[in-house]
Amino acid sequence: MFNDRHFPHLPSLALLLLFLRLTLATSPPQQDLETPIARFQKYLRFNTAHPNPNYTAPVSFLTSLAQSLGLKTRSVEFAPNKPTLLITWQGSNPSLSSLLFNSHLDSVPAEPSKWTHPPFSAALTPEGKIFARGAQDDKCIAIQYLEAIRNLKARNFVPTRTIHISFVPDEEIGGIDGADKFVKSNEFKDLDVGFVLDEGQASVNDEFRVFYADRSPWNLIIKARGVPGHGSRMYDNGAMENLMNSIEIINRFRDSQFDVVKAGKAANSEVISVNPVFLKAGIPSPTGFVMNMQPSEAEAGFDLRLPPTTDPELVKKRIAEEWAPAVRNMTYEIIEKGPLRDYMGRPLMTAIDDSNPWWSVFKQAIAAAGGKLAKPEILSSTTDARFMRQLGIPTFGFSPMTNTPILLHDHNEFLKDTVFLRGIEVYEHIIRALSSFEEAGSV
């Protein structure tokens, strides 16, 4: 038992939080305590990692949470066994466009042997760190949305605009069977969405990060062909020689982009990144590879990320003429994973000036919550937000995590309990402000 007499240096609130941490840290996983932290832990314990994410159990859990708050729920499948859960809080003026708060159900795989705590245990340490795959990316915001609504309803707040929360599958593998199909559906059209808030990333300092665009991912596969030959010969246009020449050219381009970042003239997310991800070549043998034969085929894969201001046709021209020219017996394949332009052909960016009334309301909500916004950014990776921006809907990426190391997709992903609870408060201000704003219309 803890009391102020034993710990006179601790304020009562800090004492209570310490007690809860120690209690939850030693509680069995199946114990269902009625606290926001316990509900967060329970959601984290569902293994939704690819390649076989469990969607059924978390959707049932979230549905139960929403219904306990008096919210409407609906589950729709746009692909077999890949449900999209839609939760609705009806506004007092349904003629106004609605708000959508998006989160994805799935997570990337984890290597348990590389973690200090099992990745789906949601272990809470005495220091308040909650370890789990998805703690930052992005199961935190899913529960924070609902907990913020719980608190607002307890204060008898009624939104003017209708609020929807969507939980979509497959974001971590491109969202093609998730958000992409969702935004193209009649169900989405019927929502009449005017503004979207999606996931963001943690901030290592005390400023909240907000993202107005994502980079678009391309998968590039380059293949080189040539006649096979003896390992001792030197001749032109061998498959390995041609591929290595291409890799050198690509690396020079990569260096030129990276130099801009190193010089402080652009952020990493504002340049084109290209990174090799696999190399396949050689003739296998029982002991490894045949060392005295030059192979007739060689292949390499690259991950490209394009800022929204990039002209994709110029990138394709560079690939065709410099990186994989046909005159060097090379072919290539580009796999574009998602849109690059909106329905009017504009770059996928949400305005962060007075032309976008939602921007001002969002900033005011953060200030009212006692927070500070960092300079708006382009996200270096990719989220489901691009599918909403493709429709021309103003969309920001935001996750209320400050003074937190960026650990998405990393080993030992964690979120502190205090940061999680603070995020609930921030969303209360955001939901209150956005849902009360009446001047902006539909897209």
Backbone hydrogen bonds, N-H to C=O, Kabsch-Sander energy under -0.5 kcal/mol:
donor,donor_aa,acceptor,acceptor_aa,energy
6,H,3,N,-0.7
7,F,3,N,-1.6
10,L,7,F,-1.6
15,L,11,P,-2.4
16,L,12,S,-2.3
17,L,13,L,-2.2
18,L,14,A,-2.3
19,F,15,L,-2.2
20,L,16,L,-2.4
21,R,17,L,-2.4
22,L,18,L,-2.4
23,T,19,F,-2.4
24,L,20,L,-3.0
25,A,21,R,-2.6
26,T,22,L,-1.2
27,S,23,T,-0.6
27,S,24,L,-0.6
31,Q,28,P,-1.9
33,L,31,Q,-0.9
35,T,33,L,-2.0
39,R,35,T,-2.3
40,F,36,P,-2.3
41,Q,37,I,-2.7
42,K,38,A,-2.3
43,Y,39,R,-2.0
44,L,40,F,-2.2
45,R,41,Q,-1.4
46,F,43,Y,-1.2
47,N,45,R,-0.5
48,T,46,F,-1.3
50,H,107,S,-1.7
52,N,49,A,-0.7
54,N,47,N,-1.9
55,Y,53,P,-1.0
59,V,55,Y,-1.9
60,S,56,T,-2.1
61,F,57,A,-2.2
62,L,58,P,-2.8
63,T,59,V,-2.4
64,S,60,S,-2.1
65,L,61,F,-2.2
66,A,62,L,-2.6
67,Q,63,T,-2.6
68,S,64,S,-1.8
69,L,65,L,-0.7
69,L,66,A,-1.1
70,G,67,Q,-1.4
71,L,66,A,-2.2
72,K,88,T,-2.1
74,R,86,L,-1.9
76,V,84,T,-2.6
78,F,76,V,-0.6
78,F,82,K,-0.7
82,K,79,A,-1.8
84,T,76,V,-3.0
85,L,83,P,-0.5
85,L,167,F,-2.3
86,L,74,R,-3.3
87,I,165,I,-2.9
88,T,72,K,-2.5
89,W,163,I,-3.1
90,Q,88,T,-0.6
92,S,159,P,-2.3
93,N,160,T,-2.6
96,L,93,N,-1.9
98,S,192,D,-2.7
99,L,162,T,-2.4
100,L,195,F,-2.1
101,F,164,H,-2.8
102,N,100,L,-0.6
102,N,197,L,-2.7
103,S,166,S,-2.0
105,L,168,V,-3.1
106,D,168,V,-0.5
107,S,48,T,-2.1
114,K,111,E,-2.4
115,W,112,P,-1.6
121,S,118,P,-2.0
122,A,131,F,-0.6
123,A,131,F,-0.8
125,T,123,A,-0.6
125,T,129,K,-2.2
128,G,125,T,-2.4
130,I,415,L,-2.3
131,F,123,A,-2.5
131,F,129,K,-0.7
132,A,130,I,-0.5
132,A,413,E,-2.1
133,R,119,P,-3.1
135,A,132,A,-1.8
138,D,136,Q,-0.5
139,K,134,G,-1.9
140,C,134,G,-0.7
141,I,138,D,-0.6
142,A,138,D,-1.0
143,I,139,K,-1.6
144,Q,140,C,-2.3
145,Y,141,I,-2.6
146,L,142,A,-1.3
147,E,143,I,-2.8
148,A,144,Q,-2.4
149,I,145,Y,-1.9
150,R,146,L,-2.4
151,N,147,E,-2.1
152,L,148,A,-2.3
153,K,149,I,-2.8
154,A,150,R,-1.7
155,R,151,N,-0.9
155,R,152,L,-0.5
156,N,153,K,-1.7
157,F,152,L,-2.5
160,T,435,S,-0.8
161,R,435,S,-2.3
163,I,89,W,-2.6
164,H,99,L,-2.7
165,I,87,I,-2.8
166,S,101,F,-2.2
167,F,85,L,-2.5
168,V,103,S,-2.3
168,V,166,S,-0.5
173,I,170,D,-1.1
174,G,171,E,-1.7
175,G,170,D,-2.7
178,G,175,G,-0.9
180,D,175,G,-2.3
182,F,178,G,-2.3
183,V,179,A,-2.7
184,K,180,D,-0.8
185,S,182,F,-1.6
188,F,182,F,-0.5
189,K,185,S,-1.9
190,D,186,N,-2.4
191,L,187,E,-0.5
191,L,188,F,-1.3
192,D,188,F,-0.6
192,D,189,K,-1.2
194,G,98,S,-3.2
195,F,98,S,-1.1
196,V,394,P,-2.3
197,L,100,L,-2.5
198,D,396,F,-3.0
203,S,401,M,-2.4
208,F,372,K,-3.4
211,F,397,G,-2.2
212,Y,377,E,-2.2
213,A,377,E,-0.8
214,D,348,L,-0.5
215,R,379,L,-1.3
215,R,381,S,-1.5
216,S,306,L,-3.1
218,W,304,L,-2.7
219,N,335,I,-2.4
220,L,218,W,-0.6
220,L,302,F,-2.6
221,I,219,N,-0.5
221,I,333,E,-2.5
222,I,300,A,-2.7
223,K,331,T,-2.8
224,A,298,A,-3.1
225,R,329,N,-2.1
226,G,296,S,-2.1
229,G,294,Q,-1.2
231,G,292,N,-2.6
233,R,230,H,-1.6
238,G,235,Y,-0.5
239,A,295,P,-0.6
242,N,238,G,-2.7
243,L,239,A,-2.3
244,M,240,M,-2.6
245,N,241,E,-2.2
246,S,242,N,-2.0
247,I,243,L,-2.5
248,E,244,M,-2.1
249,I,245,N,-2.1
250,I,246,S,-2.8
251,N,247,I,-2.5
252,R,248,E,-1.9
253,F,249,I,-1.9
254,R,250,I,-2.7
255,D,251,N,-2.7
256,S,252,R,-1.9
257,Q,253,F,-1.9
258,F,254,R,-2.6
259,D,255,D,-2.4
260,V,256,S,-1.0
261,V,257,Q,-1.3
262,K,258,F,-2.8
263,A,259,D,-2.0
264,G,261,V,-1.6
265,K,260,V,-2.1
266,A,260,V,-0.7
270,E,267,A,-1.9
271,V,268,N,-1.1
273,S,271,V,-0.6
273,S,305,R,-1.7
275,N,303,D,-1.8
277,V,301,G,-2.9
278,F,301,G,-1.2
280,K,299,E,-3.2
282,G,297,E,-0.6
285,S,288,G,-2.2
288,G,285,S,-1.7
290,V,283,I,-3.2
294,Q,229,G,-3.3
298,A,224,A,-2.0
299,E,280,K,-2.7
300,A,222,I,-2.3
301,G,278,F,-2.3
302,F,220,L,-2.8
303,D,275,N,-2.8
304,L,218,W,-2.9
304,L,302,F,-0.7
305,R,273,S,-2.1
306,L,216,S,-2.8
310,T,307,P,-1.9
314,L,311,D,-0.7
315,V,311,D,-1.4
316,K,312,P,-2.3
317,K,313,E,-2.0
318,R,314,L,-2.1
319,I,315,V,-2.3
320,A,316,K,-2.4
321,E,317,K,-2.3
322,E,318,R,-2.8
323,W,318,R,-1.6
324,A,319,I,-2.7
328,R,325,P,-1.6
329,N,326,A,-1.9
330,M,325,P,-0.9
331,T,223,K,-2.4
333,E,221,I,-2.1
335,I,219,N,-2.9
335,I,333,E,-0.5
336,E,334,I,-0.7
337,K,217,P,-2.1
337,K,335,I,-0.6
338,G,336,E,-1.2
342,D,346,R,-2.8
343,Y,390,Q,-2.1
345,G,342,D,-2.4
348,L,340,L,-1.0
349,M,347,P,-2.1
350,T,212,Y,-2.5
356,N,353,D,-1.9
359,W,356,N,-1.3
360,S,356,N,-0.8
361,V,357,P,-1.5
362,F,358,W,-2.6
363,K,359,W,-2.4
364,Q,360,S,-2.2
365,A,361,V,-1.9
366,I,362,F,-2.1
367,A,363,K,-2.3
368,A,364,Q,-2.4
369,A,365,A,-1.4
370,G,367,A,-1.7
371,G,366,I,-2.7
374,A,208,F,-3.1
377,E,210,V,-2.5
379,L,213,A,-3.2
379,L,377,E,-0.5
386,R,383,T,-1.2
387,F,384,D,-1.6
388,M,384,D,-0.8
389,R,385,A,-2.5
390,Q,386,R,-1.6
391,L,387,F,-0.6
391,L,388,M,-1.0
392,G,389,R,-1.9
393,I,388,M,-1.7
396,F,196,V,-2.0
397,G,211,F,-2.5
398,F,198,D,-2.6
398,F,396,F,-0.5
399,S,209,R,-0.5
401,M,399,S,-2.5
403,N,205,N,-3.1
404,T,203,S,-2.8
407,L,405,P,-0.8
410,D,407,L,-2.2
413,E,410,D,-0.6
415,L,130,I,-1.5
417,D,128,G,-2.8
420,F,416,K,-2.3
421,L,417,D,-2.6
422,R,418,T,-2.2
423,G,419,V,-2.0
424,I,420,F,-1.2
425,E,421,L,-1.4
426,V,422,R,-2.0
427,Y,423,G,-2.4
428,E,424,I,-1.9
429,H,425,E,-1.6
430,I,426,V,-2.2
431,I,427,Y,-3.2
432,R,428,E,-2.2
433,A,429,H,-2.4
434,L,430,I,-2.9
435,S,431,I,-2.2
436,S,432,R,-0.9
437,F,433,A,-0.7
437,F,434,L,-0.8
443,V,193,V,-0.5
